[in-house]
Amino acid sequence: MEDIVLYLQESGMQYLATIGLDGKPKVRPFQFMFEEDGNIWFCTSNQKEVYKELQKQPYVELCASAKDMSWLRLEGKVVFSENLAIKKKVLEKSPLVKSIYNVAENPAFEIFYLEGITASISRIGHPPKIFSF
């Protein structure tokens, strides 16, 4: 998990792939928030299309790349949570998210983590490192 978290932190921006409500793939920029108790946390608004997509089809793949031309692929099942302590921590760690939602109790503010994660870090000319947790 350490390798994955470090990679996510260093990449800054990731791209989340979902299945759209129209049944077609959708990819959008997303940002990893942090790891806590073995969970990799993200957030979104329940007013967005991505939230509706994840409610209908919770399996996603996330991709990120690094300056060394390596890339991370991570897949798992989205699990939404109402954990107020995690919501508060997200707001503390991300000024951007805080500017959007202001308070952890904002009814539009959603947090989620991924379960059943399979991940790989690949680089051309090198065998991929495979992770499952």
N, C-alpha and C positions, 0 to 999 in steps of 0.2 A: 504494500500500500504506500509506503514511503516514496518509492520511485515514481509512482503515479501522481501523488500529491505534489511532489517537487516539480514534475513535468508540467502539471496544470498551472502551478503558481508561476513558473518561468515563461510559459507560453502567453499568458495574459488573456488572450481571447481564444475561445474554442468555437466550434461550429456544431450545432445540434441538429441531427436528422430525425425527422418524425414522419409519420404517415398522415397526410392532410385529410381533412374531412371529405375531400373529393377522391380519396383513395390514392393520390399521387404523392411521391416523396416531396418533402419540404426541408430545406436546410436554412438555418439562420444563425447569426452570431449569438453566442451565449457566454456567460462568464461564471466559472467556478467560484464559489464563495469561500469554502474552507472544508476541512475534514474534522469531524468530531465523533468520537466513540466508534470509529470504524465506518462512518457514513460520509459520503462525499455530497455536500449540500449545494443546492442551486435555488434560485427564486424566480418568480414571474408574477404576473397579474392574472387574476381569474377573469379579467375583461379581454384578454388577448386570445387570438385564434389558437396559439400554441397550447394554452391551457385546455381548450376544448378538445384539441387533437389528443393530448395526453390522457384526458379522461376516457376517450373512446379507445385509444390504442396506446398503452403505457410503455411499450418497448421502444427504446431509442438507441441511437449510436451517436457518439461524440467524437470529433476529430480535432486535433491540434497539431501544430508543427513548431519546430525549433530552428534556431539559426544554423545548427549543424546539419540541416536538411533531413533530420529524422522526423518521424510523425508518430503520434499516439492515436490509436483507435480504441474506444472504450464503449462497451455496450452493456445494457442492463435494463431493469424494469423500474419505472418511476413509481415512487411511493410518496404521496403527499402527507404532510404532517401539520398539525396545529400547535406544535411545540413552541410556546411563547418565549422560552429562554433562547432557543435557536433563532427565532425571528429577531429578538433583541440583539443577539450577537451579529447577525447579518447587517443590521442597521449600524451597529458600532463599527464594523469593519469596512463598510462601503458607503462613503459619502454620497455617491450617485444614487444608490438604492434608498438611502435616508431622504434624499431630496425628492424622491418620487413618492414614497409612502409615509414619511414623517414619523409614524408610530407603528409599533409591532401589531397593534390591535386594528390597523386599517383593514376593513373587510375585503379589499381587493388584493391584499398582499398574501401570496402563497409561497410556501417553501416545500422543497422536495429533495429526496436523496435517491440514489440508485441502489437496487439490491440485485444479487446474482450477477455481479460484475465479471465480465471477461474483458481483458485489455491486452494490447500489444504495443510495444514500442519498436518501430522498424527504422532501418536505414539502408539505403541501397548498398549492396555488397556485404552486408552483415546479416546473420540470422536474427529474426525477431526475438525479443524477450516477451514471453507470454505470462500473464498474470490472471488469477481467478480469486475472487473473494466475495 
